[in-house]
Amino acid sequence: MNVTRFETATEYFPPNHHDMRCLRLQGHEAGPADSLWLGVSVIAPGGHVESSASPLEKHYVVLEGELTLSTGAETAVLKAFDSCRMAPGEPREIRNHSSQPAKILLAMPFPPVV
């Protein structure tokens, strides 16, 4: 068993993420994991992730607050416990247009070992 306490989770700094705090809960430097890693981001009002795509799918669950996710072709406003899957290669932009911080859980597979 590998337990990570939220208050001691390791912060990480992905590019193009603004006015947010990203914490690793499982996988990578947070401990052993075979197939995926988990993170939580706390996004301040006005905070955002610039539009970009990943070769790996991503799964998001809004834990608190409200966030807008956009692919460029489609936009959705997600509230607490709403979820969204972004397909491999699908661009995504995340924005907190509200006046309150928002928390989002990210689950993402590890890249394939070549």
Secondary structure as GFF3:
##gff-version 3
##sequence-region A 1 114
A	DSSP	three_ten_helix	6	8	.	.	.	ID=ss1
A	DSSP	beta_strand	10	12	.	.	.	ID=ss2
A	DSSP	beta_strand	17	26	.	.	.	ID=ss3
A	DSSP	three_ten_helix	28	30	.	.	.	ID=ss4
A	DSSP	beta_strand	36	52	.	.	.	ID=ss5
A	DSSP	beta_strand	58	64	.	.	.	ID=ss6
A	DSSP	beta_strand	66	70	.	.	.	ID=ss7
A	DSSP	beta_strand	75	79	.	.	.	ID=ss8
A	DSSP	beta_strand	83	86	.	.	.	ID=ss9
A	DSSP	beta_strand	92	95	.	.	.	ID=ss10
A	DSSP	beta_strand	102	109	.	.	.	ID=ss11
###
